[in-house]
């Protein structure tokens, strides 16, 4: 058993040993006669694990739980419980034609719900989750949704599409770790009424309609998630919330990342050459690549931030009217690896180092050379050595660009 699994097992044992006798501080709203819900003030709880357990237990028993999220408060039930989903619709007062979203653990579960997920769907899930974006995507017969009861399928996917959400709030994320399936999720308000952004508002408006309210004070953003419909390589903003359409345009871009050691010679040269050949293929300029939905960058596994490119690299690219003078080195980071669609390394050693630290990126990390040959480090060499290195890099990049199916990779 791995360390992570062992930690979860310990947590489960802890929860099972504390089924009764919670040390929780209830909200003063519990004393109001019209409030039938159990209200827990999250910040005042003696032990956060008890809060998580209470929520897991309530969901398992078919209760409606009001959760804080980073956007607005939400109402959730187990999507595996048809009676609970029906009760949620009644509490919400929502017409049957308006579907609930599904709250899922993370982007790595996307394929379970959308088996035919396009590169753009995967890209947006990886970059937007956890976060204030609901992605609405087509689900086919291979989707987990097809295994739900007919009533639940109608509630979450009445037209063959499903909305998926991964809130960026620790509490609901912790609860999701102990659930056998997704949550049916909707905003914590009656249909047509304003969203609730504070736990007290949930108590006042829905205290007699839900089983448990987790009051964590005011939500971070205080406005709803953006709802984005994604089909193939096209997306449409259905509802603008926290995330604007211009930000979504940026997040939908195809991102190529080159990696070497110090990010001062090989990978910066590859970055600029890749930009040039992509711009030529698209019939545009390097400055316009981002508007066409493609980003290219570079980093180093042992780089110091802010370093200049090697003078030899600057000179040989300047001779081709390509600018490397403004380059600033950057170290490879969790965020860069997570965001990149394609990571091309100069050597197999770089690739292995990345996979040792980020094994989840295996499908996105390759050596620049299609046959696995290393691109030798020119550092300390003459301009002729740098020129030979550049020629090798450009030869491999031409092959890469030729094989890139930009029509299906780039957002339209």
Secondary structure, DSSP 8 states (H G I E B T S, - for coil): --HHHHHHHHHHHHHHTTSS-----B-GGGGSTT--SEEEEGGG-S-HHHHHHHHHHHHHTT--EEE--SSS-EEEEETT-HHHHHHHHHHHT--TTS--EEE-S-GGGHHHH-TT--HHHHHHHHHH-SSSEEEEEE--TTSGGGGS-HHHHHHH-TTSEEEEE----HHHHHHHTT-SS-EEEEESS-TTS----BHHHHHHHHTTT-SEEEE-SB-SS-S--EEEEEETTEEEEEE--SS-HHHHHHHTSEEEEEEESSSSSHHHHHHHHHHHHHHHHHTS-GGGTGGGTEEEEEEETT--TT----HHHHHHHHTTT---TT----B--HHHHHH-SEEEESSHHHHHHHHHH-GGGGGGEEESSTT-------TTS-HHHHHHHHHHHHHHHHHHHHH--HHHHS--
